[in-house]
Amino acid sequence: MSLRDRIPDQLKIGKEVIAITIDDDIAVYPTSDYILLEISHKAGKVNILKVANTLRGLVKDDNLMVAVRGFGFKGIGLAVRVAHELKVRETNFKYEMTFDTFDATDPKTDRPVTSVQIIVMPPE
């Protein structure tokens, strides 16, 4: 089974524009199948190592799929840094990840925001 086949339908990115609804720098949305972490395009200082270590525990220890969505320039950079820190700090196995770009919009400004979704798969 390919990585794309393992992605739950709720996380599959289509052509629709996703509305940015988070008010904080980072928002976490747990479900029974996966954890969704969203990083705002207006994020301030974010402790990347703390976020990466938390995600490592969720993926490796709890065997959960984690989706990291970064909105806009700042959110994309932070999401990629989180994925990078996960990958370089792990020595026992290799993370499997998928990357997708999508369009989002900030309802307050109606401006389009390029965004990224990184899905980190638990080890099989």
C-alpha positions as CSV (number, residue, x, y, z in Angstrom):
1,M,0.0,0.0,0.0
2,S,1.4,3.4,-0.9
3,L,1.7,6.3,1.5
4,R,-1.0,8.2,-0.3
5,D,-3.4,5.2,0.1
6,R,-2.9,5.4,3.9
7,I,-4.1,9.0,4.2
8,P,-7.5,9.3,5.7
9,D,-10.1,11.0,3.5
10,Q,-10.4,13.9,5.8
11,L,-6.8,14.8,5.2
12,K,-6.8,14.4,1.4
13,I,-6.2,17.8,-0.2
14,G,-8.5,18.6,-3.1
15,K,-8.8,21.7,-5.2
16,E,-10.9,23.6,-2.7
17,V,-9.6,26.5,-0.8
18,I,-9.2,25.9,3.0
19,A,-10.2,28.6,5.4
20,I,-7.7,29.5,8.1
21,T,-9.6,29.4,11.3
22,I,-6.9,29.3,14.0
23,D,-6.5,32.3,16.3
24,D,-3.3,31.1,18.1
25,D,0.2,30.5,16.7
26,I,-0.4,26.7,16.8
27,A,-3.6,24.7,17.1
28,V,-4.0,21.0,17.7
29,Y,-7.0,18.9,16.6
30,P,-6.9,15.3,17.9
31,T,-9.1,12.7,16.3
32,S,-9.2,8.9,16.7
33,D,-7.3,8.4,13.4
34,Y,-4.8,11.2,13.4
35,I,-3.6,14.4,15.1
36,L,-3.8,17.6,13.0
37,L,-1.4,20.4,13.9
38,E,-1.9,23.8,12.3
39,I,0.7,26.6,12.3
40,S,-0.6,30.1,11.6
41,H,0.8,32.4,9.0
42,K,1.0,35.0,11.8
43,A,2.9,32.7,14.2
44,G,5.3,34.3,16.7
45,K,8.1,32.5,18.3
46,V,7.5,28.7,18.3
47,N,9.6,26.2,20.2
48,I,10.3,23.8,17.3
49,L,12.2,21.2,19.4
50,K,9.3,20.9,21.9
51,V,6.8,20.5,19.1
52,A,9.0,18.0,17.3
53,N,9.5,16.0,20.4
54,T,5.8,15.9,21.2
55,L,5.0,14.8,17.6
56,R,7.8,12.1,17.9
57,G,6.0,10.6,20.9
58,L,2.6,10.7,19.1
59,V,4.0,9.0,16.0
60,K,6.5,6.5,17.5
61,D,5.0,5.7,20.9
62,D,1.3,6.2,20.3
63,N,1.4,4.9,16.7
64,L,-0.6,7.9,15.4
65,M,-0.5,9.6,12.1
66,V,0.2,13.3,12.4
67,A,-0.6,16.0,9.9
68,V,1.2,19.3,10.1
69,R,-0.4,22.2,8.2
70,G,1.6,25.4,7.7
71,F,-0.2,28.4,6.4
72,G,1.6,31.2,4.5
73,F,5.3,32.0,4.4
74,K,5.9,31.7,8.2
75,G,3.7,28.6,8.7
76,I,5.3,26.7,5.8
77,G,8.8,27.4,7.2
78,L,7.9,26.3,10.7
79,A,6.1,23.1,9.4
80,V,9.1,22.1,7.3
81,R,11.4,22.8,10.3
82,V,9.2,20.5,12.5
83,A,9.4,17.8,9.9
84,H,13.1,18.3,9.5
85,E,13.8,18.1,13.3
86,L,11.7,14.9,13.5
87,K,13.8,13.3,10.7
88,V,17.3,14.3,11.9
89,R,16.7,13.4,15.5
90,E,15.5,9.9,14.9
91,T,18.1,7.1,14.8
92,N,16.0,3.9,15.1
93,F,13.8,4.2,12.0
94,K,13.0,6.4,9.1
95,Y,9.9,8.5,9.1
96,E,7.6,8.2,6.1
97,M,6.1,11.6,5.1
98,T,3.9,13.0,2.3
99,F,3.9,16.6,1.3
100,D,1.1,18.5,-0.4
101,T,0.6,22.2,-1.1
102,F,-2.8,23.8,-1.1
103,D,-4.5,27.2,-1.2
104,A,-5.9,28.7,2.0
105,T,-7.6,32.0,2.7
106,D,-7.7,34.2,5.8
107,P,-11.4,35.1,6.2
108,K,-10.4,38.5,7.7
109,T,-8.5,39.6,4.6
110,D,-9.8,37.2,1.9
111,R,-6.3,37.0,0.5
112,P,-5.1,33.6,-0.8
113,V,-2.3,32.0,1.2
114,T,-0.1,29.3,-0.1
115,S,0.1,26.5,2.4
116,V,1.7,23.0,3.0
117,Q,0.5,19.8,4.6
118,I,3.0,17.3,5.8
119,I,1.7,13.9,7.0
120,V,4.0,11.9,9.2
121,M,3.2,8.2,9.1
122,P,3.8,5.9,12.1
123,P,6.4,3.1,11.6
124,E,4.9,-0.2,10.4
